[in-house]
């Protein structure tokens, strides 16, 4: 008998998947791969079932002879081990990243004479409904809220990008890149106080009230499935922070980050050039403890942001605060710096990790942007936040388009620099 291999990355089997298995069974012994959780996150979407559950689901299909776990999105390892006579796959190669996978399969099979068999992709109203149901399930608060904690266990570093609207949320949700050996995408979204305020034309001084900021969360949540980390500024007075925690938790937000400052908020990148006051360790610890006492689920995270390095209070103060805030109940520590080099951030991470190997560390490499995620991960960083890049990319592009129209008294010259409306609206799913 010939050996046939096909791989699935799905939580539910529909008639399209079963058709691929049926066609594969005509060619020989069918081995089905289940893409592991960590790779599913990079390639497709967050799994709602564990790898073990998905393996069992496929083992129950009569035409399947064997089920294995495929640990990489590219087929090098599995084809190298199995040497299947055929690899069967749907002909849906137009999705982002799929072209690289097809090239990978063909090149591997070519080395020994194997063959890629493409089965027409099944897409009808029934399957469309199942796909919509899966997306809706992923967007539900109880599923989304827990996702950040799960990601921390699955990936080396949680890649998080700032969003400030439904459209930027879709960019974060759907942007996928492939380099021929791997596929990558963002894991989570950051709703920034700075970007939320700036997008509304307001200064970043906690002027935009929580009701307005909750509307931004809702806009993003309506069209996305990825976990959200919320910038809670100082958290406000403790009595108000308690209600903020409850509201965010109920909405399905995964985490809130609050900074250990008090008084009128000023953006951290101003550093000591403006007057900024740090809260005492005791005061901020009490706020964290009150927030943890208020939350109702184990999923929600409160992360303490330490401003000691920004305010030039020194490394010892930063570390002292980090351990105190952890002991008060903080689920993670964010350390911030406005230096161009990452040295003091890496020193903090290394020293914190000598005493604490578990508490997640969050960094925001806006000023020290030369460092890579891989380098940060080797120093114990768990979450990296790209905190304002989408907003900063949009402003000069819009300004340039406006200047071009004023200069040429028409839109023709600007159009060649612009994305077409058709391409933009393809981001938006129709119900």
N, C-alpha and C positions, 0 to 999 in steps of 0.2 A: 504493500500500500504506500502511496505517496503521502508525504507529510505536508499539512496545510496549517498556516499560522495566521491568526487575525487578533487584533488587540482592540479593547474597548475602554473608554473612559466615561462611564455613565453610571448613574445611581438607579436607573430604571430601564428595563428592557422593553422596547416597543417593536412593532412589526418590521421596522427598518433594520434593527439589529438582528432580529430573528431571520430575516431574509438573507443577510450576509452570511450568517452561520449555515443556513440551508444551502446556499450556493457553494460555500466552502466544503460542505460534507459531500458534495458530488465529486470532488477532486481527490479526496483521500481522508486520512485520519486528521481530525480537527483538534488543534491545540489553540486554546484561547488565552490571550494575555489580559490581565487586569492592570491598568496603569496605577502605580502606587499613589498614595495621597499627596505626597510632596510634589510629584510631577504633575498630578492633576491640577494643583493650584497654579502652577506655572503655565500650563497649556490651555486649560479649559475653564473650569470654575470650581469653587470649593465643594468638595464632596459632602453629601449629607449622610452617606453610609461609609462605614469603615472599609478598609481594604478587605478584611476578612469577610464582611457581609457581602461585598461585591463578588468575591471569589465564590462564595456559597450560591449566590444568585445564578451565576453562570454554570456552576456544576450541576444545577438542577435541569438544565436544558438537555433533552435527550440526545441531540446530535453532537454534543460536545464530548470529546473523549478525554481531554485533560485541560486543567486550568492552571496557569502559572502567574506569578506577579512580574510585570515588566517594570524595572526600577528606573529607567531613563526614557525620555520621550523619543529619542533617536533609537534606532533599532540595532546598533552595533553589537551590543552584548547578547541580545536574544537571538539574532540571526547567526552570530558567531557560535553560539552554543547549540542551536537546534538544526541549523542548515536546512530549513524547510524547502521543499520543492516549490511551494507556492506561498506567497503572502497575499491574502485577500483583504481588500480595503474598499470602502465606498469611494465613488469618484468625486467627492466633495473637496477638491483641492483648492478652492478659491478662498477659503477662510484664512485669516491671518496666520502665518507660520506654517501652513500646510504644504506649501511648495517645497520648503526645505526638508520636510519629512519625506515627501515623495522622492526627492533627489537622493536622500540618504538610503531609502529602501532599494531603489533601482541600482545604485552603485554597489551596495553590498551583495545583492542577488547576482549581479553581473560577474562577480569574481568566481562563481562556481556553476553558473548556468541556471539559477533559480528564476522564477517568473512572478511578476506582479500581476494579479488579476483584479481588475476594477469592476465593482458591482454598482450599477446605477443607484444613486442615492434616493431613498424613499422619503418623500416629503409631501404629506397630505394634511388635510384639516385635523385629523386625529392626532398625528405626530406634532403638529404645530401647537395643539392644545396641551399636549404633555410637556413640550418645551416651555410653554408659558407657565404652566403649573410649577415646574421645577424652579424657574426664575422667581416666581412669586413666593415659593417656599423659602428660598434663600434670602429674600428681602424681608421676611417676617421678623419682627423684633426679637423673638425668643431664639431664632436661629442666628441672626446677625450679631446679637450682643455677645455671644459666647465665642465668636470666631477668632478674636484677637488672641485670647488665651490658647486656643488650639494652634494658631499659627506659630506662636512662640515655641511650641513643642515640635513643629514640623519643618521649619525653615531656619537656615543659619542666621538670617537677618530679615526682619520684616520691612520691606520697602514701602514707604508711605509718602504720598504726594498730596500737596495742598489742593483743595477744591473750594470753590466759593459760589457755585451755582449748579443747576441741573446739568447744563452743558459741559462744564468742566468735570462734573462727576462722571459723565459718560466717557470723556476722554480718559480719565483714570481707570474706568471700568474696562474699556475696550482696546486700549493701546497695547499691542503685542509686538515684540520684535523677535527675529530669529537670525542667528549668526551661522546657521548651517550645522551647528553641533548641539545647540540648545535653544529653547524658547523661553522668553521671560516676559513678565508683566508686573504691575504693581500689586501689592498685597492688601494695602489699606489706604484710607483717605484721611487727611488732616483738615479739619475746618478751623481755620485760623482767625483769631480776633483781628489781627492786622489786615488780612485780605478781605475779611467780611466788612470791616469798616471802610477800607479804601475803595472797595467795589461800590460802596454806597456814597463815596465822596466825603466821608467823615474822618476826623482824626482818630488815631489809635489810642484812645484814653478811656476805654470802657464806656464810650458815649452811646454806642448802639446797644439797646436794651436786650435782655434775654428773649423776650417775645419775638423780636425781629430775628435774632440769631437762631431761634428754634425754627423759624420759617425757612431759613437757609438749609438747616438739617433736613427738614421735611422735603424740600425741593430735591435735594440730593438723594434722599432715601427712596423717593417715588420711582427713580429711574435706575437705581444701582443695587448691587447686592453685597459689595465689599464692606468690611468693618470700618467704623468711623471712630477716630480719636478727636476729641473736642478740646479746643483751646479755651480753658475756663478763666484766663487771666489770673487775677489774685484769688478768685473764688468769692470775692465780696465778703461781707461779714458772715460769721459762722452760721448764724440762724438762716441766712439766705442760701448759703452753700448747701445746706441740708436739703432744701427744696430743689435746688439745681440737680443734685445727685439723683433724687427720686425722678425728676422729669426726664433726665437723660437716659436713665435706666429703663424707664417705661417706653421711651421712644425706640430703644434698641441700639443706642450708642454703646460702644465697647469700653471706652475709657475717657476720662477727663484729666487734663494736665493743668495743675494750678501752680503758680509761682509764689515764692516766699517773699513777696513785697507787700507793702502796705501804703495807704494813702493814694493820691492821684496817680494812676498808672501812666508810665512813660515807656516807650518801646526800648527794649533791652539794648538794641544796637547803638543807642545814644550813650550808653555806659555812664561814666562819671561826668559827662559834659552837661547833664541836667540833674536836678536833684531827685534822687530816688532813695527810698527808705526800705530796708529789709525788715520783715517781721521778725520778732524774736523766735528762737527755737521753740519755746514753750507755747507761744501763741499759735504758730503755724502747726505744731504737732496736735494741738487741741482741735484745730479746724479739720485736719486729716482724720483724727479719731471720730469726730462728730459725723463726718461724711461716711465713714465706714460703718458706723452704727446705724446710719439712716438707710443704707442700701439693703435691698431685700433678696438679691440673688448673689450667688458666688461668682457669677460671670463678670460683673462690672469691675473695672479697675480705676483706682485713683492713683495718679502718678504725680510725685512731688518734683517740681522744677526748682533747681537751686541757682540763685543769681550771684553767688559769692565771687566767682571768677569775673563776671561782667562788672561787678562793682569794686573789683580789686581788693577784696577782703582776704584773699589768699587761699591756698590749697587746704590748709588745716581746717579752716572754717567751713569750706565746702564739704570736706569729708565728715566733719563732726555733725553737720546738718544732715548729710545723707543717712548716716546710721541712726540718728535720732528720728528722722522722718520715717525710715523703714520700721523702726521699733514702734512708732505711733500707728502703724498699719498701712503705710503707703505700699502699693502693689508694684511700684517701679520708681526709678530715680531718673530724672532728666537733668543732665548737666549741660550748661550753656556757656559759650565763649564767643567773643567777637574778634579774637585774634585771627590773622591770616594763616598762621600755621597751627596744626592740630596738637602740638606738643603738650599743652597743659590739659587738654581733653584726654589724651592718651595716658598721661600720668595719673589723672584722676581715676580713669577706668582700671588701670593696672593696680593701683593701691586699693581701690574699692573691692576688686576681685580677690585680692589676697585674703580678705576677711569674709567676703560674701560671694559665693559662686552662683547663687540662684536668683536673687532679685534682678529683674530686667533693668537694663540701662538703655536710656533713650538719648540720642544726640540729634542735633540740627546743624549740619555742616553748611551753613549759608556763607559764612566768611571764610572758613577753612575748607573750601570746596575742592581742593586738590586731592584730598584723601578718598580712597575707594571704599566701597562697602566691604570688600574682602579684608582690607586692612583693619577697618573698624571691628569686624567680627573677631579677628584674631586677638583683639584687646578686650573682648567680652561684651561688645555692644550688641544689643538684641533688636533694637528698633532704630531705623534711620528715617528722619522726616525731611523731605524736600519742601520747605515751609512756604515758599512764595514764588516759585519759578513760573507757574502758569500765569499768575497775575502779571509778573514782570515781563513775560514774553508777549502778553496781549497788548500792554500799553504802547510800546514803541511801534508795533505793527499797526495799531489803530491810528496813532498819531501820524505815521508815515502815509497811510491811505488818505487821511483828511488833508494833509499838506499837498499831496499829489492832485486831489480833486480841485483844491483852491488854485493851485498853480496852473493847471491845464484847462480848467473850466469844463471838465468832463471826467468820466470815470474810466475811460479806455486804458490809460497808462497805469492806473491803480489795479485794474482787474488782473493783470498778469502776475501780480504778487499775492492774489487772494485765492482762497479755497472756494470752489464753486458751491452755490447753495445746495445743489444736488448732493454733493459729497457730504456736506454738513448734515443734511436731513437723513442721510442713510444711517447716521449714528443713532437716530431716534427710532425705537421699535414701535411698530403699530400694533394696537391691541386687536 
